[in-house]
Amino acid sequence: MIHNNISGAILLFSLILTGISCNEARTRMSAVEYRDHIAEWDNARLQRLKSPDGWVNLAGLFWLQEGENSIGSADFNDIVFPRGPREIGHITKEGNVVHFRPHSDVTIKADGVHFTGALRIFGENPDARLLTVDSLGFYIIQRGERTGIRLRDYLHPRLEALQYIERYPPDQEWIIKARFIEYDEDMTIMVPDVL
C-alpha cells in the first residue's frame, strides 16, 4: 500500500514537472520572436500616444475662473489658445456646472455635431463633452477644487515629429519571472501629484 502511494506520488510529480516544462517551452520565444514581440508592443504604444485621446496632441491646460471666461487665440481673451479662431466663444463656470456659448462667426461641433446656442458641457447630464473647432478639441476637467479646459491639437507638430521612442534594445536576460500575490484585503495608498 505504501509502495503504491509512493509510486502514485512520483507519477503525479513527474506529470507536474512535464506540464511545467511543456508550458515553459510554449512561452519561451526565440530571439527573433522576442524582438518582434517588443517591436509590436512599441508600435502599439506609439499609436496609443498619438491617437486622438493620446498624450502627444495635448496643447494646453487652462484653469477657469468662476463666471464667464472668453476663449480664442486673440490676446484679449481671458483664455488664450495657441491658435485657432480669434474668438471661439464664452465658457461660464457656475460652481460645478459649466456652459459654453460659441461666438456667432465660429463653426463648432459638440461631440461631432454642429450646433448653435448654449450647451452644458460639464456637470450633471451634460449636453456634450468634446467641443471641436478647426483642428482643436477641448473639454472640461476637474482636478480637486479646480476646473479647467484641456486642449488638444489634432494637427500638433509633435504628432509628425514623434516617430519612435528611445529604449534599450530587447534582451531576453531582462525577462523576470514572478508570481503575483494578492492582498487578502484591499489596500489604498496615497499618490501625490503636481496638483
PyMOL commands that set and color helices and strands:
alter all, ss='L'
color gray80, all
select helices_A, chain A and resi 2-27+31-50+157-161+172-174
alter helices_A, ss='H'
color red, helices_A
select strands_A, chain A and resi 58-63+67-72+79-80+89-94+97-102+109-110+113-114+119-122+131-133+136-143+146-153
alter strands_A, ss='S'
color yellow, strands_A
deselect
rebuild
show_as cartoon
